[in-house]
Amino acid sequence: MAEEITYADFERVEIRVGTIVEASPFPEARKPAFKLLIDFGPEIGLKKSSAQITVHYTPESLVGRQVLGVVNFPPRQIGPVRSEVLTLGFEDEAGAIVLAATDKQVPNGKKLM
C-alpha cells in the first residue's frame, strides 16, 4: 500500500470525466496503444491521450465512451503524440488495462469527488 496522503493532496489531483470523440491506432508507440481525443467539456475542452488499452478495446468500441482522466499533469511527449491527459484504468489478472469509468452518464468535465 502507498503512503497516506491528506485530503488536501487528493484535492490537487484533477480527475475529470470526458467522452472519447476519436480513437485511432498508434503504431509508433513502443507498446500497443491507441491515440484518443477526449472531450472534457467547455471549461477544459478537447485533450489528446495515448492509452495502452488495445487488449480489451477497439477504436470503434471507444468512441462515445466516457472515461476518467487526470487533466492537470504536464503534457508528455510519446513519440509523435503530445499526451495531455492521463486516461485512468486498472490492470486485469493478466496485466491488460480496463478503463476506469462511471456507471451512469454524467456531464463532461465533472470532477471526481
C-alpha positions in Angstrom: 0.0 0.0 0.0 1.2 3.5 -0.8 1.9 6.0 2.0 -1.0 8.0 3.4 -1.8 11.4 1.9 -4.0 14.2 3.2 -7.4 15.2 1.7 -5.7 18.4 0.5 -3.3 16.2 -1.5 -6.2 14.4 -3.1 -7.9 17.7 -3.9 -4.9 18.8 -6.0 -5.4 15.9 -8.5 -7.9 16.9 -11.1 -9.7 13.7 -12.1 -12.4 14.6 -14.6 -14.9 12.7 -16.8 -14.8 13.0 -20.5 -16.2 11.4 -23.7 -13.9 9.8 -26.3 -14.7 11.5 -29.6 -11.9 10.0 -31.7 -9.8 6.8 -31.3 -7.2 5.5 -33.7 -4.3 3.1 -33.7 -0.9 4.4 -32.5 1.6 2.2 -34.5 4.6 4.4 -33.5 4.2 3.6 -29.8 6.7 1.2 -28.2 3.8 -0.8 -26.6 0.4 -1.3 -28.4 -1.7 1.8 -27.8 -4.4 4.0 -29.2 -4.5 7.7 -29.7 -7.5 9.2 -28.1 -9.2 12.6 -28.4 -11.4 13.2 -25.3 -14.0 15.9 -24.7 -13.7 17.2 -21.1 -16.5 19.8 -21.6 -16.5 23.6 -22.2 -14.1 24.5 -19.3 -11.3 22.1 -20.3 -12.1 21.3 -23.9 -10.6 18.5 -26.1 -7.5 16.7 -24.9 -5.2 14.1 -26.5 -4.1 11.0 -24.8 -2.2 7.8 -25.6 -3.6 4.7 -23.9 -2.3 1.2 -23.8 -5.8 -0.4 -23.9 -5.6 -2.5 -27.0 -6.4 -5.8 -25.4 -9.9 -5.1 -24.3 -10.9 -2.3 -26.7 -11.1 -1.4 -30.4 -11.1 2.2 -31.7 -14.8 1.7 -32.7 -15.8 0.5 -29.2 -14.1 3.5 -27.6 -15.9 6.4 -29.4 -18.7 7.7 -27.3 -17.5 6.0 -24.1 -17.0 8.2 -21.0 -13.7 7.8 -19.2 -11.8 9.2 -16.3 -8.6 11.2 -16.7 -6.1 13.3 -14.8 -6.2 16.6 -16.6 -3.6 18.6 -14.5 -0.4 16.6 -15.2 2.0 18.3 -17.5 1.8 17.0 -21.1 4.1 14.1 -22.1 5.6 13.6 -25.5 5.0 10.0 -26.5 6.6 9.6 -30.0 4.8 12.0 -32.3 1.9 12.4 -29.9 1.7 15.0 -27.1 -0.4 13.3 -24.5 -2.2 16.0 -22.5 -4.2 13.8 -20.1 -3.6 10.5 -18.2 -6.5 8.2 -19.0 -7.2 6.0 -16.0 -7.7 2.3 -15.8 -6.9 -0.9 -13.8 -4.9 -3.9 -14.6 -6.8 -7.2 -15.0 -5.4 -10.5 -13.9 -3.2 -10.7 -17.0 -2.0 -7.1 -16.7 -4.1 -5.7 -19.5 -5.8 -2.3 -18.8 -9.5 -2.0 -18.2 -10.7 1.6 -18.3 -12.0 3.4 -15.2 -15.4 4.9 -15.9 -18.7 6.0 -14.5 -21.7 3.6 -14.3 -24.1 6.4 -15.4 -23.7 9.2 -17.9 -22.5 12.5 -16.3 -21.7 15.9 -17.8 -18.2 16.0 -19.4 -15.7 17.9 -17.2 -17.2 16.9 -13.9 -14.6 16.4 -11.2 -14.3 13.2 -9.2 -15.4 13.9 -5.6 
